[in-house]
């Protein structure tokens, strides 16, 4: 290795290390998941197969080669002779079937709709993958933030335990007070261990989607991110959203299947051209034969198949209508949750968290000065802990509704 290469590696190594420690945002996690998820690769392969299959849809069937012997004698003096009897012919020809024009057009149309269905299924897969990766990132971030906030409160809990023991030694506090304070400190430690376990488990789930990048520190939870579109804009295009796209595409395929079943009532036909060679004393012959199908018994053959396709179409239409209503309600509910959640976060930041912090510190200081009971301190610290954790959980809920609404409108996710 040359000195220039060694110097370059030495100079670039710190930059690579810094880049690897850059906070991992939710958008980057989603991009990594979409680039590497096997589900997305499988959907892309299905689309490629549908596109390949659509090329042959609606084409004429392959021609058939015909070879045979007509009127071969099996007795008398001419037995098994190909040349002595004037009716014996060695025949070769070709036959081509011609499905009716409507059927061929509909077969081609069905191939195109199968491609559209594969595209819709890929869009849905990408959406679900993005949402799952985002949920894994949010769950990991919530666990990390909850752990950090409890660790920040641990000194206050330890302090009240120390104060309780001091009060017991001075005779100002009872043994029950000291035990209560000690129990709270132990309960907090147990909760911290539980959150560390939760953090590791959520990182493992995130690693499932994005690999080694899951070890990087996480960016801030995107509670301040704007949507850039209104609920009316989403509700106006519900049927085109990635989660419902496969249902709409499957419905289009079913509509084509109904028309294909109806096209079976129209006759198909075929043509056969053959050349027959006879004995040297007789002339050779050329034959042209045309066959036309006769769908005369449609009441027992074609009509039941048409009825089955129509029933399936109605079933798909009803299922899609139900899904459209449910999805529209989900969007409206998500918008309401997102807006209210952001207002609640603001309330936590400006009032609830500062108030809970001030109350616990004031109670702890008052207990140290002998002006309040230990029960008041425990109650204030417990309320402070629950307020901090509730705030982080609310951050996660707001972020989840944002990702759901954002991905419905994100062309990169559902392309």
Rosetta blueprint (number, residue, H / E / L):
1 X L
2 X L
3 X H
4 X H
5 X H
6 X H
7 X H
8 X H
9 X H
10 X H
11 X H
12 X H
13 X H
14 X H
15 X H
16 X H
17 X H
18 X H
19 X H
20 X H
21 X L
22 X L
23 X L
24 X E
25 X L
26 X H
27 X H
28 X H
29 X H
30 X H
31 X H
32 X H
33 X H
34 X H
35 X H
36 X H
37 X L
38 X H
39 X H
40 X H
41 X H
42 X H
43 X H
44 X H
45 X H
46 X H
47 X H
48 X H
49 X H
50 X H
51 X H
52 X H
53 X H
54 X H
55 X L
56 X L
57 X L
58 X L
59 X L
60 X L
61 X L
62 X L
63 X L
64 X E
65 X E
66 X E
67 X E
68 X E
69 X E
70 X E
71 X L
72 X L
73 X L
74 X L
75 X L
76 X L
77 X L
78 X L
79 X L
80 X L
81 X L
82 X L
83 X L
84 X L
85 X L
86 X L
87 X L
88 X L
89 X E
90 X E
91 X E
92 X E
93 X E
94 X E
95 X E
96 X E
97 X E
98 X E
99 X L
100 X L
101 X H
102 X H
103 X H
104 X H
105 X H
106 X H
107 X H
108 X H
109 X H
110 X H
111 X H
112 X H
113 X H
114 X H
115 X H
116 X H
117 X H
118 X H
119 X H
120 X H
121 X H
122 X H
123 X H
124 X H
125 X H
126 X H
127 X H
128 X H
129 X H
130 X H
131 X H
132 X H
133 X H
134 X H
135 X H
136 X H
137 X H
138 X H
139 X H
140 X H
141 X H
142 X H
143 X H
144 X H
145 X H
146 X H
147 X H
148 X H
149 X H
150 X H
151 X H
152 X H
153 X H
154 X H
155 X H
156 X H
157 X H
158 X H
159 X H
160 X H
161 X H
162 X H
163 X H
164 X H
165 X H
166 X H
167 X H
168 X H
169 X H
170 X H
171 X L
172 X L
173 X L
174 X L
175 X H
176 X H
177 X H
178 X H
179 X H
180 X H
181 X H
182 X H
183 X H
184 X H
185 X H
186 X H
187 X H
188 X H
189 X H
190 X H
191 X H
192 X H
193 X H
194 X H
195 X H
196 X H
197 X H
198 X H
199 X H
200 X H
201 X H
202 X H
203 X H
204 X H
205 X H
206 X H
207 X H
208 X H
209 X H
210 X H
211 X H
212 X H
213 X H
214 X H
215 X H
216 X L
217 X L
218 X E
219 X L
220 X L
221 X L
222 X L
223 X L
224 X L
225 X L
226 X L
227 X L
228 X L
229 X L
230 X L
231 X H
232 X H
233 X H
234 X H
235 X H
236 X L
237 X L
238 X H
239 X H
240 X H
241 X L
242 X H
243 X H
244 X H
245 X H
246 X H
247 X H
248 X H
249 X H
250 X H
251 X H
252 X H
253 X H
254 X H
255 X H
256 X H
257 X H
258 X H
259 X H
260 X H
261 X H
262 X H
263 X H
264 X L
265 X L
266 X L
267 X L
268 X L
269 X E
270 X E
271 X E
272 X E
273 X E
274 X E
275 X E
276 X E
277 X E
278 X L
279 X L
280 X L
281 X L
282 X L
283 X L
284 X L
285 X E
286 X E
287 X E
288 X E
289 X E
290 X E
291 X E
292 X E
293 X L
294 X L
295 X L
296 X L
297 X L
298 X L
299 X L
300 X L
301 X L
302 X H
303 X H
304 X H
305 X H
306 X H
307 X H
308 X H
309 X H
310 X H
311 X H
312 X H
313 X H
314 X H
315 X H
316 X H
317 X H
318 X H
319 X H
320 X H
321 X H
322 X H
323 X H
324 X H
325 X H
326 X H
327 X H
328 X H
329 X H
330 X H
331 X H
332 X H
333 X H
334 X H
335 X H
336 X H
337 X H
338 X H
339 X H
340 X H
341 X H
342 X H
343 X H
344 X H
345 X H
346 X H
347 X H
348 X H
349 X H
350 X H
351 X H
352 X H
353 X H
354 X H
355 X H
356 X H
357 X H
358 X H
359 X H
360 X H
361 X H
362 X H
363 X H
364 X H
365 X H
366 X H
367 X H
368 X H
369 X L
370 X L
371 X L
372 X L
373 X L
374 X H
375 X H
376 X H
377 X H
378 X H
379 X H
380 X H
381 X H
382 X H
383 X H
384 X H
385 X H
386 X H
387 X H
388 X H
389 X H
390 X H
391 X H
392 X H
393 X H
394 X H
395 X H
396 X H
397 X H
398 X H
399 X H
400 X H
401 X H
402 X H
403 X H
404 X H
405 X H
406 X H
407 X H
408 X H
409 X H
410 X L
411 X L
412 X L
413 X L
414 X L
415 X L
